[in-house]
């Protein structure tokens, strides 16, 4: 399943490893690449 | 991701922000950042809400342990990396989502196997041209 290109990106609020919350809106005005990792090995 | 890291200068020059998303536990995520010296934020999605929202599936055994996987492991070994025994869900597949500056999807790639990722050069070229695909 893929989401159609041109659709609005999914909103999110996720914490990183240093405790900062990242939201989609923080990246407005920039290209954003989200790399979904498999297991971390 | 190693290809992206090799081109960090180019990535920065394009104003591209990168975040890596994992479903694994915080302790393992923190350890991973230290191990590989990850310079991008590693976001923790324990409940896999964002994975599901983007259709990042769990792979079939045949897709996970196919020839491409063994080839990827072989390349790591040649480069001197010794893969460790995975602690997380080995069936969870990954993928890549590129969002343009106004918040719309420019690329949505769902991996069909562990080694299935979009070519980094083509991805950077797309940003340079401001394309969606």
Backbone of each chain as nested JSON, in Angstrom:
{
  "chains": [
    {"id": "A", "residues": [
      {"number": 1, "name": "UNK", "atoms": {"N": [0.835, -1.181, 0.0], "CA": [0.0, 0.0, 0.0], "C": [0.879, 1.242, 0.0]}},
      {"number": 2, "name": "UNK", "atoms": {"N": [0.624, 2.174, -0.904], "CA": [1.332, 3.449, -0.844], "C": [0.306, 4.574, -0.846]}},
      {"number": 3, "name": "UNK", "atoms": {"N": [0.664, 5.644, -0.163], "CA": [-0.199, 6.821, -0.111], "C": [0.086, 7.642, -1.363]}},
      {"number": 4, "name": "UNK", "atoms": {"N": [-0.957, 8.165, -2.02], "CA": [-0.699, 8.899, -3.259], "C": [0.205, 10.103, -3.035]}},
      {"number": 5, "name": "UNK", "atoms": {"N": [1.14, 10.243, -3.95], "CA": [2.023, 11.402, -3.925], "C": [1.17, 12.657, -4.088]}},
      {"number": 6, "name": "UNK", "atoms": {"N": [1.505, 13.691, -3.336], "CA": [0.71, 14.921, -3.351], "C": [-0.293, 14.979, -2.214]}},
      {"number": 7, "name": "UNK", "atoms": {"N": [-0.528, 13.826, -1.546], "CA": [-1.435, 13.812, -0.377], "C": [-0.744, 14.503, 0.798]}},
      {"number": 8, "name": "UNK", "atoms": {"N": [-1.54, 15.048, 1.711], "CA": [-0.924, 15.614, 2.91], "C": [-0.206, 14.52, 3.703]}},
      {"number": 9, "name": "UNK", "atoms": {"N": [0.971, 14.844, 4.211], "CA": [1.712, 13.878, 5.026], "C": [0.962, 13.651, 6.338]}},
      {"number": 10, "name": "UNK", "atoms": {"N": [1.194, 12.48, 6.923], "CA": [0.521, 12.115, 8.17], "C": [1.139, 12.916, 9.33]}},
      {"number": 11, "name": "UNK", "atoms": {"N": [0.278, 13.547, 10.127], "CA": [0.765, 14.274, 11.309], "C": [1.359, 13.269, 12.301]}},
      {"number": 12, "name": "UNK", "atoms": {"N": [2.372, 13.703, 13.022], "CA": [2.95, 12.821, 14.044], "C": [3.54, 13.657, 15.163]}},
      {"number": 13, "name": "UNK", "atoms": {"N": [3.712, 13.027, 16.288], "CA": [4.424, 13.625, 17.423], "C": [5.169, 12.48, 18.08]}},
      {"number": 14, "name": "UNK", "atoms": {"N": [6.461, 12.395, 17.816], "CA": [7.259, 11.278, 18.334], "C": [8.477, 11.82, 19.073]}},
      {"number": 15, "name": "UNK", "atoms": {"N": [8.831, 11.111, 20.138], "CA": [9.977, 11.511, 20.957], "C": [11.246, 10.88, 20.396]}},
      {"number": 16, "name": "UNK", "atoms": {"N": [12.352, 11.618, 20.453], "CA": [13.626, 11.04, 20.009], "C": [14.403, 10.505, 21.211]}},
      {"number": 17, "name": "UNK", "atoms": {"N": [15.628, 10.09, 20.972], "CA": [16.401, 9.422, 22.028], "C": [16.911, 10.397, 23.087]}},
      {"number": 18, "name": "UNK", "atoms": {"N": [16.791, 11.714, 22.838], "CA": [17.207, 12.664, 23.881], "C": [15.994, 13.35, 24.513]}},
      {"number": 19, "name": "UNK", "atoms": {"N": [14.802, 12.854, 24.21], "CA": [13.603, 13.341, 24.878], "C": [12.907, 14.492, 24.182]}},
      {"number": 20, "name": "UNK", "atoms": {"N": [13.377, 14.9, 22.996], "CA": [12.69, 15.979, 22.268], "C": [11.529, 15.409, 21.468]}},
      {"number": 21, "name": "UNK", "atoms": {"N": [10.44, 16.16, 21.422], "CA": [9.278, 15.744, 20.632], "C": [9.403, 16.353, 19.231]}},
      {"number": 22, "name": "UNK", "atoms": {"N": [9.236, 15.517, 18.23], "CA": [9.279, 15.967, 16.831], "C": [7.864, 15.875, 16.261]}},
      {"number": 23, "name": "UNK", "atoms": {"N": [7.447, 16.95, 15.635], "CA": [6.136, 16.984, 14.981], "C": [6.34, 17.343, 13.516]}},
      {"number": 24, "name": "UNK", "atoms": {"N": [5.407, 16.903, 12.689], "CA": [5.494, 17.217, 11.26], "C": [5.603, 18.729, 11.061]}},
      {"number": 25, "name": "UNK", "atoms": {"N": [4.836, 19.482, 11.834], "CA": [4.803, 20.944, 11.617], "C": [6.163, 21.597, 11.85]}},
      {"number": 26, "name": "UNK", "atoms": {"N": [7.031, 20.956, 12.629], "CA": [8.367, 21.523, 12.863], "C": [9.188, 21.57, 11.576]}},
      {"number": 27, "name": "UNK", "atoms": {"N": [8.782, 20.78, 10.602], "CA": [9.587, 20.636, 9.38], "C": [8.998, 21.407, 8.197]}},
      {"number": 28, "name": "UNK", "atoms": {"N": [7.902, 22.126, 8.44], "CA": [7.317, 22.93, 7.356], "C": [8.371, 23.899, 6.829]}},
      {"number": 29, "name": "UNK", "atoms": {"N": [8.428, 24.038, 5.51], "CA": [9.422, 24.931, 4.912], "C": [10.704, 24.218, 4.52]}},
      {"number": 30, "name": "UNK", "atoms": {"N": [10.787, 22.941, 4.871], "CA": [11.97, 22.139, 4.523], "C": [11.518, 20.824, 3.905]}},
      {"number": 31, "name": "UNK", "atoms": {"N": [12.355, 20.275, 3.072], "CA": [12.152, 18.897, 2.647], "C": [12.472, 18.009, 3.842]}},
      {"number": 32, "name": "UNK", "atoms": {"N": [11.672, 16.98, 4.02], "CA": [11.873, 16.063, 5.145], "C": [11.89, 14.63, 4.624]}},
      {"number": 33, "name": "UNK", "atoms": {"N": [12.934, 13.914, 4.951], "CA": [12.988, 12.485, 4.63], "C": [12.84, 11.7, 5.925]}},
      {"number": 34, "name": "UNK", "atoms": {"N": [11.829, 10.84, 5.966], "CA": [11.642, 9.959, 7.115], "C": [12.087, 8.557, 6.699]}},
      {"number": 35, "name": "UNK", "atoms": {"N": [13.102, 8.078, 7.365], "CA": [13.646, 6.746, 7.072], "C": [13.107, 5.787, 8.123]}},
      {"number": 36, "name": "UNK", "atoms": {"N": [12.233, 4.901, 7.711], "CA": [11.674, 3.917, 8.648], "C": [12.623, 2.729, 8.704]}},
      {"number": 37, "name": "UNK", "atoms": {"N": [13.198, 2.549, 9.877], "CA": [14.22, 1.526, 10.045], "C": [13.561, 0.173, 10.268]}},
      {"number": 38, "name": "UNK", "atoms": {"N": [14.267, -0.851, 9.837], "CA": [13.89, -2.202, 10.27], "C": [14.426, -2.37, 11.694]}},
      {"number": 39, "name": "UNK", "atoms": {"N": [14.616, -3.56, 12.168], "CA": [15.211, -3.731, 13.507], "C": [16.591, -3.061, 13.503]}},
      {"number": 40, "name": "UNK", "atoms": {"N": [17.059, -2.685, 14.658], "CA": [18.305, -1.924, 14.723], "C": [19.541, -2.823, 14.753]}},
      {"number": 41, "name": "UNK", "atoms": {"N": [19.345, -4.113, 14.548], "CA": [20.484, -5.015, 14.443], "C": [21.019, -5.409, 15.809]}}
    ]},
    {"id": "B", "residues": [
      {"number": 1, "name": "UNK", "atoms": {"N": [20.856, 3.552, 4.491], "CA": [21.146, 4.761, 5.246], "C": [22.632, 5.123, 5.168]}},
      {"number": 2, "name": "UNK", "atoms": {"N": [23.469, 4.117, 4.943], "CA": [24.901, 4.412, 4.845], "C": [25.187, 5.288, 3.618]}},
      {"number": 3, "name": "UNK", "atoms": {"N": [24.4, 5.076, 2.538], "CA": [24.58, 5.925, 1.342], "C": [24.237, 7.371, 1.646]}},
      {"number": 4, "name": "UNK", "atoms": {"N": [23.194, 7.581, 2.428], "CA": [22.815, 8.944, 2.817], "C": [23.912, 9.575, 3.666]}},
      {"number": 5, "name": "UNK", "atoms": {"N": [24.462, 8.781, 4.568], "CA": [25.496, 9.326, 5.465], "C": [26.749, 9.7, 4.689]}},
      {"number": 6, "name": "UNK", "atoms": {"N": [27.019, 8.959, 3.608], "CA": [28.184, 9.295, 2.788], "C": [27.98, 10.62, 2.054]}},
      {"number": 7, "name": "UNK", "atoms": {"N": [26.716, 11.033, 1.908], "CA": [26.425, 12.257, 1.152], "C": [25.851, 13.335, 2.054]}},
      {"number": 8, "name": "UNK", "atoms": {"N": [26.27, 13.357, 3.307], "CA": [25.714, 14.295, 4.284], "C": [25.897, 15.746, 3.859]}},
      {"number": 9, "name": "UNK", "atoms": {"N": [27.039, 16.054, 3.222], "CA": [27.292, 17.422, 2.774], "C": [26.269, 17.86, 1.749]}},
      {"number": 10, "name": "UNK", "atoms": {"N": [25.986, 16.964, 0.801], "CA": [25.004, 17.241, -0.243], "C": [23.606, 17.403, 0.359]}},
      {"number": 11, "name": "UNK", "atoms": {"N": [23.307, 16.532, 1.326], "CA": [22.012, 16.576, 2.011], "C": [21.829, 17.934, 2.688]}},
      {"number": 12, "name": "UNK", "atoms": {"N": [22.861, 18.375, 3.399], "CA": [22.785, 19.657, 4.109], "C": [22.651, 20.802, 3.102]}},
      {"number": 13, "name": "UNK", "atoms": {"N": [23.38, 20.699, 1.988], "CA": [23.342, 21.745, 0.971], "C": [21.955, 21.918, 0.358]}},
      {"number": 14, "name": "UNK", "atoms": {"N": [21.194, 20.839, 0.316], "CA": [19.84, 20.892, -0.247], "C": [18.81, 21.329, 0.794]}},
      {"number": 15, "name": "UNK", "atoms": {"N": [19.252, 21.489, 2.03], "CA": [18.314, 21.871, 3.097], "C": [17.389, 20.742, 3.477]}},
      {"number": 16, "name": "UNK", "atoms": {"N": [17.804, 19.517, 3.184], "CA": [16.977, 18.348, 3.503], "C": [17.149, 17.982, 4.972]}},
      {"number": 17, "name": "UNK", "atoms": {"N": [16.032, 17.832, 5.674], "CA": [16.071, 17.348, 7.056], "C": [15.778, 15.853, 7.025]}},
      {"number": 18, "name": "UNK", "atoms": {"N": [16.486, 15.112, 7.841], "CA": [16.29, 13.657, 7.89], "C": [15.97, 13.249, 9.322]}},
      {"number": 19, "name": "UNK", "atoms": {"N": [14.961, 12.413, 9.463], "CA": [14.725, 11.756, 10.745], "C": [14.644, 10.251, 10.472]}},
      {"number": 20, "name": "UNK", "atoms": {"N": [15.133, 9.488, 11.417], "CA": [15.07, 8.034, 11.329], "C": [14.031, 7.588, 12.346]}},
      {"number": 21, "name": "UNK", "atoms": {"N": [13.21, 6.625, 11.961], "CA": [12.136, 6.161, 12.852], "C": [12.395, 4.698, 13.192]}},
      {"number": 22, "name": "UNK", "atoms": {"N": [12.271, 4.377, 14.462], "CA": [12.418, 2.99, 14.89], "C": [11.233, 2.581, 15.752]}},
      {"number": 23, "name": "UNK", "atoms": {"N": [10.96, 1.286, 15.762], "CA": [9.898, 0.751, 16.626], "C": [10.498, 0.134, 17.886]}},
      {"number": 24, "name": "UNK", "atoms": {"N": [11.831, 0.161, 17.973], "CA": [12.466, -0.552, 19.086], "C": [12.444, 0.278, 20.372]}},
      {"number": 25, "name": "UNK", "atoms": {"N": [12.794, -0.36, 21.485], "CA": [12.738, 0.285, 22.796], "C": [13.776, 1.396, 22.908]}},
      {"number": 26, "name": "UNK", "atoms": {"N": [13.485, 2.357, 23.785], "CA": [14.371, 3.513, 23.962], "C": [15.817, 3.098, 24.252]}},
      {"number": 27, "name": "UNK", "atoms": {"N": [16.006, 2.106, 25.124], "CA": [17.363, 1.713, 25.511], "C": [18.146, 1.247, 24.29]}},
      {"number": 28, "name": "UNK", "atoms": {"N": [17.499, 0.44, 23.47], "CA": [18.178, -0.069, 22.27], "C": [18.422, 1.077, 21.278]}},
      {"number": 29, "name": "UNK", "atoms": {"N": [17.469, 2.003, 21.193], "CA": [17.616, 3.132, 20.271], "C": [18.787, 4.013, 20.703]}},
      {"number": 30, "name": "UNK", "atoms": {"N": [18.901, 4.263, 22.006], "CA": [20.006, 5.094, 22.505], "C": [21.341, 4.414, 22.228]}},
      {"number": 31, "name": "UNK", "atoms": {"N": [21.361, 3.101, 22.45], "CA": [22.582, 2.325, 22.215], "C": [22.976, 2.397, 20.739]}},
      {"number": 32, "name": "UNK", "atoms": {"N": [21.976, 2.3, 19.872], "CA": [22.227, 2.321, 18.429], "C": [22.826, 3.669, 18.002]}},
      {"number": 33, "name": "UNK", "atoms": {"N": [22.272, 4.762, 18.531], "CA": [22.785, 6.1, 18.183], "C": [24.262, 6.191, 18.562]}},
      {"number": 34, "name": "UNK", "atoms": {"N": [24.607, 5.668, 19.746], "CA": [26.017, 5.698, 20.182], "C": [26.874, 4.801, 19.305]}},
      {"number": 35, "name": "UNK", "atoms": {"N": [26.369, 3.604, 18.995], "CA": [27.148, 2.629, 18.211], "C": [27.534, 3.156, 16.842]}},
      {"number": 36, "name": "UNK", "atoms": {"N": [26.564, 3.749, 16.164], "CA": [26.817, 4.14, 14.772], "C": [27.122, 5.628, 14.63]}},
      {"number": 37, "name": "UNK", "atoms": {"N": [27.051, 6.369, 15.752], "CA": [27.301, 7.811, 15.684], "C": [26.27, 8.511, 14.803]}},
      {"number": 38, "name": "UNK", "atoms": {"N": [25.022, 8.101, 14.973], "CA": [23.957, 8.657, 14.128], "C": [23.816, 10.156, 14.368]}},
      {"number": 39, "name": "UNK", "atoms": {"N": [23.884, 10.926, 13.316], "CA": [23.81, 12.381, 13.436], "C": [22.41, 12.936, 13.233]}},
      {"number": 40, "name": "UNK", "atoms": {"N": [21.443, 12.092, 12.93], "CA": [20.066, 12.535, 12.719], "C": [19.205, 12.058, 13.886]}},
      {"number": 41, "name": "UNK", "atoms": {"N": [18.115, 12.767, 14.151], "CA": [17.247, 12.324, 15.259], "C": [16.698, 10.922, 15.001]}},
      {"number": 42, "name": "UNK", "atoms": {"N": [16.683, 10.116, 16.033], "CA": [16.09, 8.776, 15.955], "C": [14.784, 8.819, 16.747]}},
      {"number": 43, "name": "UNK", "atoms": {"N": [13.666, 8.794, 16.037], "CA": [12.348, 8.912, 16.662], "C": [11.83, 7.521, 17.023]}},
      {"number": 44, "name": "UNK", "atoms": {"N": [11.206, 7.438, 18.17], "CA": [10.77, 6.135, 18.685], "C": [9.256, 6.008, 18.525]}},
      {"number": 45, "name": "UNK", "atoms": {"N": [8.863, 4.997, 17.775], "CA": [7.437, 4.744, 17.487], "C": [7.12, 3.327, 17.951]}},
      {"number": 46, "name": "UNK", "atoms": {"N": [7.097, 3.146, 19.293], "CA": [6.955, 1.803, 19.871], "C": [5.684, 1.097, 19.407]}},
      {"number": 47, "name": "UNK", "atoms": {"N": [4.604, 1.876, 19.268], "CA": [3.324, 1.246, 18.895], "C": [3.18, 1.14, 17.384]}},
      {"number": 48, "name": "UNK", "atoms": {"N": [4.19, 1.594, 16.658], "CA": [4.23, 1.509, 15.189], "C": [3.046, 2.225, 14.536]}},
      {"number": 49, "name": "UNK", "atoms": {"N": [2.602, 3.279, 15.149], "CA": [1.465, 4.032, 14.605], "C": [1.833, 4.637, 13.251]}},
      {"number": 50, "name": "UNK", "atoms": {"N": [3.019, 5.247, 13.195], "CA": [3.426, 5.871, 11.934], "C": [3.809, 4.805, 10.893]}},
      {"number": 51, "name": "UNK", "atoms": {"N": [4.382, 3.714, 11.35], "CA": [4.677, 2.595, 10.427], "C": [3.382, 2.152, 9.749]}},
      {"number": 52, "name": "UNK", "atoms": {"N": [2.345, 1.957, 10.575], "CA": [1.075, 1.487, 10.006], "C": [0.451, 2.539, 9.106]}},
      {"number": 53, "name": "UNK", "atoms": {"N": [0.537, 3.804, 9.54], "CA": [-0.073, 4.878, 8.744], "C": [0.519, 4.919, 7.336]}},
      {"number": 54, "name": "UNK", "atoms": {"N": [1.791, 4.569, 7.223], "CA": [2.444, 4.568, 5.912], "C": [2.551, 3.165, 5.307]}},
      {"number": 55, "name": "UNK", "atoms": {"N": [1.85, 2.226, 5.891], "CA": [1.78, 0.892, 5.286], "C": [3.073, 0.105, 5.334]}},
      {"number": 56, "name": "UNK", "atoms": {"N": [3.929, 0.423, 6.318], "CA": [5.18, -0.327, 6.456], "C": [4.844, -1.671, 7.102]}},
      {"number": 57, "name": "UNK", "atoms": {"N": [4.87, -2.69, 6.275], "CA": [4.325, -3.988, 6.673], "C": [5.372, -4.868, 7.349]}},
      {"number": 58, "name": "UNK", "atoms": {"N": [4.896, -5.989, 7.84], "CA": [5.804, -7.049, 8.276], "C": [5.953, -7.991, 7.089]}},
      {"number": 59, "name": "UNK", "atoms": {"N": [7.21, -8.34, 6.779], "CA": [7.474, -9.117, 5.575], "C": [7.283, -10.605, 5.767]}},
      {"number": 60, "name": "UNK", "atoms": {"N": [7.102, -11.276, 4.635], "CA": [7.044, -12.736, 4.671], "C": [8.465, -13.262, 4.848]}},
      {"number": 61, "name": "UNK", "atoms": {"N": [8.569, -14.448, 5.396], "CA": [9.874, -15.054, 5.647], "C": [10.718, -15.108, 4.368]}},
      {"number": 62, "name": "UNK", "atoms": {"N": [10.079, -15.423, 3.26], "CA": [10.818, -15.549, 1.994], "C": [11.365, -14.193, 1.54]}},
      {"number": 63, "name": "UNK", "atoms": {"N": [10.617, -13.107, 1.865], "CA": [11.092, -11.775, 1.48], "C": [12.234, -11.332, 2.386]}},
      {"number": 64, "name": "UNK", "atoms": {"N": [12.139, -11.706, 3.668], "CA": [13.156, -11.281, 4.636], "C": [14.479, -11.982, 4.372]}},
      {"number": 65, "name": "UNK", "atoms": {"N": [14.404, -13.27, 4.092], "CA": [15.65, -14.037, 3.981], "C": [15.961, -14.412, 2.534]}},
      {"number": 66, "name": "UNK", "atoms": {"N": [15.643, -13.529, 1.625], "CA": [15.935, -13.758, 0.215], "C": [17.391, -13.452, -0.125]}},
      {"number": 67, "name": "UNK", "atoms": {"N": [17.7, -13.634, -1.391], "CA": [19.07, -13.451, -1.869], "C": [19.581, -12.036, -1.59]}},
      {"number": 68, "name": "UNK", "atoms": {"N": [18.722, -11.031, -1.753], "CA": [19.143, -9.639, -1.553], "C": [19.621, -9.403, -0.125]}},
      {"number": 69, "name": "UNK", "atoms": {"N": [18.974, -10.092, 0.829], "CA": [19.367, -9.941, 2.231], "C": [20.755, -10.514, 2.468]}},
      {"number": 70, "name": "UNK", "atoms": {"N": [20.961, -11.725, 1.952], "CA": [22.279, -12.357, 2.145], "C": [23.373, -11.563, 1.451]}},
      {"number": 71, "name": "UNK", "atoms": {"N": [23.028, -10.981, 0.316], "CA": [23.992, -10.152, -0.426], "C": [24.334, -8.901, 0.406]}},
      {"number": 72, "name": "UNK", "atoms": {"N": [23.322, -8.287, 1.031], "CA": [23.558, -7.095, 1.859], "C": [24.447, -7.457, 3.055]}},
      {"number": 73, "name": "UNK", "atoms": {"N": [24.184, -8.615, 3.681], "CA": [25.018, -9.042, 4.81], "C": [26.456, -9.31, 4.344]}},
      {"number": 74, "name": "UNK", "atoms": {"N": [26.579, -9.9, 3.167], "CA": [27.916, -10.201, 2.638], "C": [28.696, -8.906, 2.431]}},
      {"number": 75, "name": "UNK", "atoms": {"N": [28.023, -7.88, 1.904], "CA": [28.701, -6.59, 1.677], "C": [29.15, -5.981, 3.009]}},
      {"number": 76, "name": "UNK", "atoms": {"N": [28.321, -6.107, 4.038], "CA": [28.695, -5.588, 5.36], "C": [29.928, -6.307, 5.899]}},
      {"number": 77, "name": "UNK", "atoms": {"N": [29.948, -7.627, 5.73], "CA": [31.081, -8.413, 6.218], "C": [32.364, -8.015, 5.512]}},
      {"number": 78, "name": "UNK", "atoms": {"N": [32.253, -7.805, 4.194], "CA": [33.43, -7.408, 3.413], "C": [33.972, -6.075, 3.925]}},
      {"number": 79, "name": "UNK", "atoms": {"N": [33.059, -5.189, 4.334], "CA": [33.475, -3.869, 4.846], "C": [33.921, -3.933, 6.309]}},
      {"number": 80, "name": "UNK", "atoms": {"N": [33.932, -5.129, 6.87], "CA": [34.44, -5.286, 8.232], "C": [33.39, -5.144, 9.32]}},
      {"number": 81, "name": "UNK", "atoms": {"N": [32.094, -5.026, 8.93], "CA": [31.041, -4.947, 9.945], "C": [30.587, -6.359, 10.287]}},
      {"number": 82, "name": "UNK", "atoms": {"N": [30.438, -6.618, 11.556], "CA": [29.955, -7.931, 11.958], "C": [28.538, -7.779, 12.471]}},
      {"number": 83, "name": "UNK", "atoms": {"N": [27.56, -8.231, 11.687], "CA": [26.179, -8.05, 12.149], "C": [25.95, -8.738, 13.49]}},
      {"number": 84, "name": "UNK", "atoms": {"N": [25.204, -8.056, 14.387], "CA": [24.914, -8.671, 15.675], "C": [23.555, -9.368, 15.606]}},
      {"number": 85, "name": "UNK", "atoms": {"N": [23.325, -10.222, 16.571], "CA": [22.048, -10.939, 16.601], "C": [20.926, -9.932, 16.865]}},
      {"number": 86, "name": "UNK", "atoms": {"N": [19.917, -9.878, 15.982], "CA": [18.859, -8.885, 16.174], "C": [18.065, -9.135, 17.444]}},
      {"number": 87, "name": "UNK", "atoms": {"N": [17.698, -8.046, 18.099], "CA": [16.868, -8.162, 19.295], "C": [15.427, -7.77, 18.985]}},
      {"number": 88, "name": "UNK", "atoms": {"N": [15.225, -7.055, 17.878], "CA": [13.888, -6.578, 17.534], "C": [13.18, -7.526, 16.584]}},
      {"number": 89, "name": "UNK", "atoms": {"N": [12.048, -7.095, 16.117], "CA": [11.205, -7.87, 15.215], "C": [11.843, -7.879, 13.819]}},
      {"number": 90, "name": "UNK", "atoms": {"N": [12.416, -9.004, 13.44], "CA": [13.133, -9.059, 12.159], "C": [12.182, -9.034, 10.958]}},
      {"number": 91, "name": "UNK", "atoms": {"N": [10.907, -9.262, 11.203], "CA": [9.954, -9.281, 10.087], "C": [9.421, -7.895, 9.713]}},
      {"number": 92, "name": "UNK", "atoms": {"N": [9.668, -6.9, 10.586], "CA": [9.188, -5.558, 10.272], "C": [10.021, -4.986, 9.126]}},
      {"number": 93, "name": "UNK", "atoms": {"N": [9.338, -4.576, 8.081], "CA": [10.045, -3.963, 6.953], "C": [10.145, -2.457, 7.156]}},
      {"number": 94, "name": "UNK", "atoms": {"N": [11.05, -1.853, 6.421], "CA": [11.239, -0.409, 6.502], "C": [10.725, 0.278, 5.25]}},
      {"number": 95, "name": "UNK", "atoms": {"N": [11.053, 1.529, 5.145], "CA": [10.63, 2.287, 3.973], "C": [11.067, 3.73, 4.113]}},
      {"number": 96, "name": "UNK", "atoms": {"N": [10.685, 4.525, 3.144], "CA": [11.119, 5.916, 3.11], "C": [9.959, 6.8, 2.668]}},
      {"number": 97, "name": "UNK", "atoms": {"N": [9.83, 7.932, 3.344], "CA": [8.782, 8.895, 3.006], "C": [9.438, 10.266, 2.872]}},
      {"number": 98, "name": "UNK", "atoms": {"N": [9.253, 10.866, 1.723], "CA": [9.799, 12.205, 1.494], "C": [8.634, 13.189, 1.475]}},
      {"number": 99, "name": "UNK", "atoms": {"N": [8.757, 14.244, 2.284], "CA": [7.699, 15.256, 2.411], "C": [8.249, 16.576, 1.881]}},
      {"number": 100, "name": "UNK", "atoms": {"N": [7.46, 17.247, 1.075], "CA": [7.937, 18.508, 0.491], "C": [7.763, 19.666, 1.485]}},
      {"number": 101, "name": "UNK", "atoms": {"N": [8.257, 20.829, 1.174], "CA": [8.236, 21.927, 2.162], "C": [6.837, 22.402, 2.556]}},
      {"number": 102, "name": "UNK", "atoms": {"N": [5.796, 22.03, 1.785], "CA": [4.441, 22.424, 2.211], "C": [3.693, 21.263, 2.878]}},
      {"number": 103, "name": "UNK", "atoms": {"N": [4.393, 20.186, 3.156], "CA": [3.792, 19.097, 3.929], "C": [3.061, 18.056, 3.101]}},
      {"number": 104, "name": "UNK", "atoms": {"N": [3.404, 17.964, 1.814], "CA": [2.76, 16.947, 0.976], "C": [3.77, 15.865, 0.6]}},
      {"number": 105, "name": "UNK", "atoms": {"N": [3.243, 14.661, 0.395], "CA": [4.14, 13.548, 0.068], "C": [4.748, 13.731, -1.31]}},
      {"number": 106, "name": "UNK", "atoms": {"N": [6.054, 13.571, -1.371], "CA": [6.749, 13.637, -2.651], "C": [7.227, 12.24, -3.071]}},
      {"number": 107, "name": "UNK", "atoms": {"N": [7.375, 11.365, -2.099], "CA": [7.79, 9.98, -2.381], "C": [7.319, 9.118, -1.219]}},
      {"number": 108, "name": "UNK", "atoms": {"N": [6.785, 7.959, -1.552], "CA": [6.357, 7.014, -0.524], "C": [6.815, 5.647, -0.974]}},
      {"number": 109, "name": "UNK", "atoms": {"N": [7.852, 5.156, -0.329], "CA": [8.426, 3.87, -0.731], "C": [8.291, 2.888, 0.426]}},
      {"number": 110, "name": "UNK", "atoms": {"N": [7.55, 1.831, 0.184], "CA": [7.403, 0.774, 1.187], "C": [8.327, -0.368, 0.782]}},
      {"number": 111, "name": "UNK", "atoms": {"N": [9.266, -0.703, 1.631], "CA": [10.216, -1.758, 1.311], "C": [9.519, -3.102, 1.154]}},
      {"number": 112, "name": "UNK", "atoms": {"N": [9.958, -3.86, 0.15], "CA": [9.403, -5.203, -0.026], "C": [10.332, -6.257, 0.559]}},
      {"number": 113, "name": "UNK", "atoms": {"N": [11.52, -5.827, 0.981], "CA": [12.494, -6.715, 1.604], "C": [13.533, -5.849, 2.284]}},
      {"number": 114, "name": "UNK", "atoms": {"N": [14.408, -6.454, 3.073], "CA": [15.362, -5.678, 3.861], "C": [16.268, -4.77, 3.031]}},
      {"number": 115, "name": "UNK", "atoms": {"N": [16.566, -5.164, 1.818], "CA": [17.521, -4.387, 1.019], "C": [16.83, -3.469, 0.017]}},
      {"number": 116, "name": "UNK", "atoms": {"N": [15.525, -3.361, 0.101], "CA": [14.78, -2.582, -0.898], "C": [14.622, -1.135, -0.416]}},
      {"number": 117, "name": "UNK", "atoms": {"N": [15.48, -0.249, -0.864], "CA": [15.413, 1.17, -0.517], "C": [15.562, 1.972, -1.812]}},
      {"number": 118, "name": "UNK", "atoms": {"N": [14.999, 3.176, -1.86], "CA": [15.164, 3.983, -3.075], "C": [16.617, 4.424, -3.24]}},
      {"number": 119, "name": "UNK", "atoms": {"N": [17.019, 4.623, -4.487], "CA": [18.39, 5.063, -4.758], "C": [18.567, 6.491, -4.242]}},
      {"number": 120, "name": "UNK", "atoms": {"N": [19.617, 6.687, -3.467], "CA": [19.83, 7.989, -2.825], "C": [20.099, 9.09, -3.86]}},
      {"number": 121, "name": "UNK", "atoms": {"N": [20.862, 8.747, -4.882], "CA": [21.172, 9.753, -5.901], "C": [19.913, 10.286, -6.565]}},
      {"number": 122, "name": "UNK", "atoms": {"N": [18.993, 9.386, -6.897], "CA": [17.748, 9.785, -7.56], "C": [16.888, 10.612, -6.605]}},
      {"number": 123, "name": "UNK", "atoms": {"N": [16.913, 10.235, -5.338], "CA": [16.122, 10.962, -4.347], "C": [16.634, 12.409, -4.197]}},
      {"number": 124, "name": "UNK", "atoms": {"N": [17.943, 12.559, -4.122], "CA": [18.516, 13.908, -3.973], "C": [18.271, 14.734, -5.233]}},
      {"number": 125, "name": "UNK", "atoms": {"N": [18.329, 14.073, -6.38], "CA": [18.077, 14.772, -7.639], "C": [16.635, 15.269, -7.696]}},
      {"number": 126, "name": "UNK", "atoms": {"N": [15.728, 14.468, -7.173], "CA": [14.311, 14.85, -7.146], "C": [14.121, 16.122, -6.3]}},
      {"number": 127, "name": "UNK", "atoms": {"N": [14.813, 16.201, -5.18], "CA": [14.707, 17.395, -4.322], "C": [15.301, 18.597, -5.05]}},
      {"number": 128, "name": "UNK", "atoms": {"N": [16.418, 18.365, -5.708], "CA": [17.071, 19.447, -6.456], "C": [16.107, 20.027, -7.493]}},
      {"number": 129, "name": "UNK", "atoms": {"N": [15.337, 19.147, -8.145], "CA": [14.404, 19.591, -9.188], "C": [13.061, 20.02, -8.607]}},
      {"number": 130, "name": "UNK", "atoms": {"N": [12.823, 19.697, -7.315], "CA": [11.542, 20.028, -6.693], "C": [10.405, 19.158, -7.188]}},
      {"number": 131, "name": "UNK", "atoms": {"N": [10.744, 17.927, -7.559], "CA": [9.759, 17.015, -8.149], "C": [8.997, 16.221, -7.111]}},
      {"number": 132, "name": "UNK", "atoms": {"N": [7.826, 15.781, -7.524], "CA": [7.12, 14.72, -6.819], "C": [7.062, 13.535, -7.76]}},
      {"number": 133, "name": "UNK", "atoms": {"N": [6.958, 12.337, -7.19], "CA": [6.878, 11.139, -8.028], "C": [5.819, 10.208, -7.471]}}
    ]}
  ]
}
